[in-house]
Amino acid sequence: MDKVYVSGLQAQAIVGVDHWKRPVPHPVSVDAVFSTDFVKASERDNLTFSLNYAVISEKLLKYADLHRQRNFGSLGGLGRALYGSLHEERSKCSGIEVSVSAPKLDIRAPVSFVTDGSREVYKIHGLRALTLIGVFTFERENRQFVDLDIEMEANGDLHVPAVSASVYEYLEQANFKTVEALVKRTSQWICQQFNVETVHVRVTKPNAIVYTDGVGVSTQCERADFANEEPISFALASKTGFDLPVEEKPISPRQTAYIAFGSNEGNQLENIKDALDLLSRQPGIHVQSTSSLYVSKPMYHTDQADFYNGVVRVVCENMAPHDLLKTLKKIEYEHLQRRKEFDNGPRTIDLDIVFFGDSTINTPDLVVPHKSMLERTFVLQPLCELVPPDFIHPVTAEPVHDHLRRLLATVPDPSVQESSELLSVVPGSGKRHLTFSHNSKKPTLIMGIFNATPDSFSDGGKHFELSKQDIVEAALKQKAEGATIIDIGGVSTRPGSSEPSVEEELTRVVPVVEAIRAAPELDDIFVSVDTYRAAVAEAVLQAGADIINDISMGTLDPDLFSVIAKYGCAYVMSHTRGTPKTMSKLTEYGPSDDSLVEYQIDSHHGIQAPAAEPVVNGVCRELAAQLIVAMDHGVKKWQVIIDPGIGFAKNISQNLTLLRRAKTLKQYAQNDLNSGVYTSFHGLALLVGTSRKGFLGTISGKEASDRMIPTAATVVACVQQNTDIVRVHDVADIQQAVKTADAVYKGIF
């Protein structure tokens, strides 16, 4: 099809009233396109067979000038009149399209009208408005620009500036979570307010992506598409503050809720423990599990103490979100005497609902999902320990783990928060707490072995039946050599060994704990007791021990977890199978069944390739099962330190595999499809003990007492694998290896 163009013909005309309701002439620009056939004109090069664009231009200008005092009523009225004036040209061509634009008629955007005699389209070009759109907190509190291009086919005449004004006002007062909702609701608004039969709306967000001119969506709708829709109505929206459109849906009687907690006044750990204990006693609330416990820098108001933070998962029965809120406020203000002087200030306890099922709530006293969660590592990081990688944020429709990954890749504004990095906390007794960095920014800790036994495999009798003074001197020696933790053993756990009675074990370990705790110069030393017996654990915890180091991961005494929960102490869950007499034969590790989905998750890089070696996932799987049992007994996740149990129910190849892959233990997570229980090792500290063990003798040919160098080699491997604690006999020598490895792999020196 051949075409003849007349473009940008300038004229003046009255096309209804302007923004100030005045019927005055406005500059208009006229385009005309003629569809024709050039064959005769081009073959004979003769104007007789051509459409003369000079004549057409003059004709259109003359028509506009002759009717300059006429009010055409709208751009459509002018366009139709100009189209009608070209009746002679219509006989010479197959089609004519006339377009009239008025750049000054509407103060908000240029408008135009196009007709080809059978179809009429009104257009608004680049209407810019400020509206609330998006799901992030900054998007909910600050309007942002959107640009709209609108095309409409009307049933009769249409005053386009009135449409522009109406859409502008609607967008200024409405708010949306998605650009898709914006474009659809705007289309409905136009059809609802005006005699528009078909509308095409294109929305662009010019500032959404920095390195583009804009991104957006478009849609075309018919009036009939909204026949069954409720008419849009809206009240004037507040120009400040958080606002979020919500979807009304019924709330089932049983809901899982996630509650973020924080404290930076008084005894923070006790405040949190008391709050969760009170929460667990409330009718209709069952505390399922907790995250690890973290230390975070204060946010928004930076001149205050650091916070202890975490998240707890609860199940609510026959409870509405506002009922839960009322319960949390009662715990905060009545039980724990919170005094709120200003927003984001110091507090004894803060309990915030992060999620309540998949509900979205927007009321003056409660916004769910929590409006600030996506900008806070101290909420997202512990939350991601409790929800699987496919858990979707009900507003953003993105996995919560993806939000965390993006947040960890950003650097916070120091005026808002000094640092967004978190340290995990493991409580001891009294004021002693261990802290760990999961970004490898803290020195590797040394746990010195203090065997109060006559029959341990490499140093039996060395510390057996010492005097109180000798105990203190031995402990001071380990402290001076670099030990942060002293691990006291009263039972030999070497493969094949026999166990003493409970009474005998108590006589071996309790005096050692009492002697160390009575020495003021050892007050900063963490005392660990290597036992799997509940009675021994309770006795040493009453004597002042900080840590129970259990080689059985709770399988040899059913009461042990209850004691750990009661005292709130640190607990080393070490993997094993069977008993010391049988473990050497229990080294077969197979795959999981189909009901268990296993993950390797790197917080910064997402889901990683799963471990290929059966022993790695096998050890993690069995530790996870016992972690679930422990939490069912009231143990909090932040009490737990995991240990792969080198030398226990593993052959030499399996021991070496676990050393090579140790850091994958801290990335392990699993989702039980049958029970719906998600378990993650994220946030847990990792302890590895290789000191003088038998597989090192097999490799080096050295006797147990002469395996310091092989031990040091494995300790360096542990540091490279982000192990947090190494358990060793030769503290002074191994400390040199640890300091060197920390310098090489962590940059700490």
Secondary structure as the mmCIF struct_conf table of DSSP 4:
data_model
#
loop_
_struct_conf.conf_type_id
_struct_conf.id
_struct_conf.beg_label_comp_id
_struct_conf.beg_label_asym_id
_struct_conf.beg_label_seq_id
_struct_conf.end_label_comp_id
_struct_conf.end_label_asym_id
_struct_conf.end_label_seq_id
STRN STRN1 ASP A 2 ALA A 13
STRN STRN2 ILE A 14 ILE A 14
BEND BEND1 GLY A 16 GLY A 16
TURN_TY1_P TURN_TY1_P1 HIS A 19 TRP A 20
BEND BEND2 LYS A 21 LYS A 21
STRN STRN3 HIS A 26 THR A 36
HELX_RH_AL_P HELX_RH_AL_P1 VAL A 39 ARG A 44
TURN_TY1_P TURN_TY1_P2 ASP A 45 ASP A 45
HELX_RH_3T_P HELX_RH_3T_P1 LEU A 47 PHE A 49
BEND BEND3 SER A 50 SER A 50
HELX_RH_AL_P HELX_RH_AL_P2 TYR A 53 LEU A 66
TURN_TY1_P TURN_TY1_P3 HIS A 67 GLN A 69
STRN STRN4 ASN A 71 ASN A 71
BEND BEND4 GLY A 73 SER A 74
HELX_RH_AL_P HELX_RH_AL_P3 LEU A 75 SER A 85
TURN_TY1_P TURN_TY1_P4 LEU A 86 LEU A 86
HELX_RH_AL_P HELX_RH_AL_P4 HIS A 87 ARG A 90
TURN_TY1_P TURN_TY1_P5 SER A 91 LYS A 92
BEND BEND5 CYS A 93 SER A 94
STRN STRN5 GLY A 95 ALA A 102
TURN_TY1_P TURN_TY1_P6 PRO A 103 LEU A 105
BEND BEND6 ASP A 106 ALA A 109
STRN STRN6 VAL A 111 THR A 115
BEND BEND7 GLY A 117 SER A 118
STRN STRN7 GLU A 120 ILE A 133
BEND BEND8 VAL A 135 PHE A 136
HELX_RH_AL_P HELX_RH_AL_P5 THR A 137 GLU A 141
BEND BEND9 ASN A 142 ASN A 142
STRN STRN8 GLN A 144 ALA A 154
BEND BEND10 ASN A 155 GLY A 156
HELX_RH_AL_P HELX_RH_AL_P6 VAL A 160 GLN A 173
STRN STRN9 ASN A 175 PHE A 176
BEND BEND11 LYS A 177 THR A 178
HELX_RH_AL_P HELX_RH_AL_P7 VAL A 179 GLN A 193
BEND BEND12 PHE A 194 PHE A 194
STRN STRN10 VAL A 196 LYS A 205
TURN_TY1_P TURN_TY1_P7 PRO A 206 ASN A 207
BEND BEND13 ALA A 208 ILE A 209
TURN_TY1_P TURN_TY1_P8 VAL A 210 TYR A 211
BEND BEND14 THR A 212 ASP A 213
STRN STRN11 VAL A 215 GLU A 222
HELX_RH_3T_P HELX_RH_3T_P2 ARG A 223 PHE A 226
TURN_TY1_P TURN_TY1_P9 ALA A 227 ASN A 228
BEND BEND15 GLU A 229 GLU A 229
HELX_LH_PP_P HELX_LH_PP_P1 GLU A 230 ILE A 232
HELX_LH_PP_P HELX_LH_PP_P2 ALA A 235 SER A 238
BEND BEND16 LYS A 239 GLY A 241
HELX_LH_PP_P HELX_LH_PP_P3 PRO A 250 SER A 252
BEND BEND17 PRO A 253 PRO A 253
STRN STRN12 ARG A 254 SER A 263
BEND BEND18 GLU A 265 ASN A 267
HELX_RH_AL_P HELX_RH_AL_P8 GLN A 268 SER A 280
TURN_TY1_P TURN_TY1_P10 ARG A 281 ARG A 281
BEND BEND19 GLN A 282 GLN A 282
TURN_TY1_P TURN_TY1_P11 PRO A 283 GLY A 284
STRN STRN13 ILE A 285 THR A 290
STRN STRN14 LEU A 293 SER A 296
STRN STRN15 MET A 299 MET A 299
BEND BEND20 TYR A 300 HIS A 301
BEND BEND21 ASP A 303 GLN A 304
HELX_LH_PP_P HELX_LH_PP_P4 ALA A 305 ASP A 306
STRN STRN16 PHE A 307 GLU A 317
BEND BEND22 ASN A 318 ASN A 318
HELX_RH_AL_P HELX_RH_AL_P9 PRO A 321 LYS A 330
HELX_RH_PI_P HELX_RH_PI_P1 ILE A 331 HIS A 335
BEND BEND23 LEU A 336 LEU A 336
BEND BEND24 GLU A 341 PHE A 342
TURN_TY1_P TURN_TY1_P12 ASP A 343 ASN A 344
BEND BEND25 THR A 348 THR A 348
STRN STRN17 ASP A 350 PHE A 356
TURN_TY1_P TURN_TY1_P13 GLY A 357 ASP A 358
STRN STRN18 ILE A 361 THR A 363
TURN_TY1_P TURN_TY1_P14 PRO A 364 ASP A 365
STRN STRN19 LEU A 366 VAL A 368
BEND BEND26 PRO A 369 PRO A 369
TURN_TY1_P TURN_TY1_P15 LYS A 371 SER A 372
HELX_RH_3T_P HELX_RH_3T_P3 MET A 373 GLU A 375
HELX_RH_AL_P HELX_RH_AL_P10 THR A 377 LEU A 383
TURN_TY1_P TURN_TY1_P16 CYS A 384 LEU A 386
BEND BEND27 VAL A 387 VAL A 387
TURN_TY1_P TURN_TY1_P17 PRO A 389 ASP A 390
HELX_LH_PP_P HELX_LH_PP_P5 PHE A 391 PHE A 391
STRN STRN20 ILE A 392 ILE A 392
HELX_LH_PP_P HELX_LH_PP_P6 HIS A 393 HIS A 393
TURN_TY1_P TURN_TY1_P18 PRO A 394 THR A 396
BEND BEND28 GLU A 398 GLU A 398
STRN STRN21 PRO A 399 PRO A 399
HELX_RH_AL_P HELX_RH_AL_P11 VAL A 400 LEU A 408
TURN_TY1_P TURN_TY1_P19 ALA A 409 ALA A 409
BEND BEND29 THR A 410 THR A 410
TURN_TY1_P TURN_TY1_P20 PRO A 414 VAL A 416
STRN STRN22 GLN A 417 GLN A 417
BEND BEND30 GLU A 418 GLU A 418
STRN STRN23 LEU A 423 PRO A 427
BEND BEND31 SER A 429 SER A 429
TURN_TY1_P TURN_TY1_P21 GLY A 430 LYS A 431
STRN STRN24 HIS A 433 SER A 437
TURN_TY1_P TURN_TY1_P22 HIS A 438 ASN A 439
BEND BEND32 SER A 440 SER A 440
BEND BEND33 LYS A 442 LYS A 442
HELX_LH_PP_P HELX_LH_PP_P7 PRO A 443 THR A 444
STRN STRN25 LEU A 445 ASN A 451
BEND BEND34 PRO A 454 PRO A 454
TURN_TY1_P TURN_TY1_P23 PHE A 457 GLU A 465
HELX_RH_AL_P HELX_RH_AL_P12 LYS A 468 GLU A 481
TURN_TY1_P TURN_TY1_P24 GLY A 482 GLY A 482
BEND BEND35 THR A 484 THR A 484
STRN STRN26 ILE A 485 GLY A 489
BEND BEND36 GLY A 490 VAL A 491
BEND BEND37 ARG A 494 ARG A 494
TURN_TY1_P TURN_TY1_P25 PRO A 495 GLY A 496
HELX_LH_PP_P HELX_LH_PP_P8 SER A 497 GLU A 499
HELX_RH_AL_P HELX_RH_AL_P13 VAL A 502 ALA A 518
HELX_RH_3T_P HELX_RH_3T_P4 PRO A 520 LEU A 522
TURN_TY1_P TURN_TY1_P26 ASP A 523 ASP A 524
BEND BEND38 ILE A 525 ILE A 525
STRN STRN27 PHE A 526 ASP A 530
HELX_RH_AL_P HELX_RH_AL_P14 ALA A 534 GLN A 542
TURN_TY1_P TURN_TY1_P27 ALA A 543 GLY A 544
STRN STRN28 ILE A 547 ASP A 550
TURN_TY1_P TURN_TY1_P28 ILE A 551 GLY A 554
BEND BEND39 THR A 555 LEU A 556
TURN_TY1_P TURN_TY1_P29 PRO A 558 ASP A 559
HELX_RH_AL_P HELX_RH_AL_P15 LEU A 560 TYR A 567
TURN_TY1_P TURN_TY1_P30 GLY A 568 GLY A 568
STRN STRN29 ALA A 570 SER A 574
BEND BEND40 GLY A 578 GLY A 578
TURN_TY1_P TURN_TY1_P31 PRO A 580 THR A 582
HELX_RH_3T_P HELX_RH_3T_P5 MET A 583 LYS A 585
HELX_LH_PP_P HELX_LH_PP_P9 PRO A 591 ASP A 593
TURN_TY1_P TURN_TY1_P32 ASP A 594 SER A 595
STRN STRN30 LEU A 596 ASP A 602
TURN_TY1_P TURN_TY1_P33 SER A 603 HIS A 605
STRN STRN31 GLY A 606 GLN A 608
HELX_LH_PP_P HELX_LH_PP_P10 ALA A 609 ALA A 611
BEND BEND41 GLU A 613 GLU A 613
HELX_RH_AL_P HELX_RH_AL_P16 PRO A 614 ASP A 632
TURN_TY1_P TURN_TY1_P34 HIS A 633 GLY A 634
HELX_RH_3T_P HELX_RH_3T_P6 LYS A 637 GLN A 639
STRN STRN32 VAL A 640 ASP A 643
TURN_TY1_P TURN_TY1_P35 ILE A 646 GLY A 647
BEND BEND42 PHE A 648 ALA A 649
HELX_RH_AL_P HELX_RH_AL_P17 ILE A 652 ARG A 660
TURN_TY1_P TURN_TY1_P36 ARG A 661 ARG A 661
HELX_RH_3T_P HELX_RH_3T_P7 ALA A 662 GLN A 667
STRN STRN33 TYR A 668 ASP A 672
TURN_TY1_P TURN_TY1_P37 LEU A 673 SER A 675
STRN STRN34 TYR A 678 SER A 680
TURN_TY1_P TURN_TY1_P38 HIS A 682 GLY A 683
STRN STRN35 ALA A 685 GLY A 689
TURN_TY1_P TURN_TY1_P39 SER A 691 ARG A 692
HELX_RH_AL_P HELX_RH_AL_P18 GLY A 694 SER A 700
HELX_RH_3T_P HELX_RH_3T_P8 ALA A 704 ASP A 706
HELX_RH_AL_P HELX_RH_AL_P19 MET A 708 GLN A 720
TURN_TY1_P TURN_TY1_P40 GLN A 721 ASN A 722
BEND BEND43 ASP A 724 ASP A 724
STRN STRN36 ILE A 725 VAL A 728
BEND BEND44 HIS A 729 HIS A 729
HELX_RH_AL_P HELX_RH_AL_P20 VAL A 731 LYS A 746
#
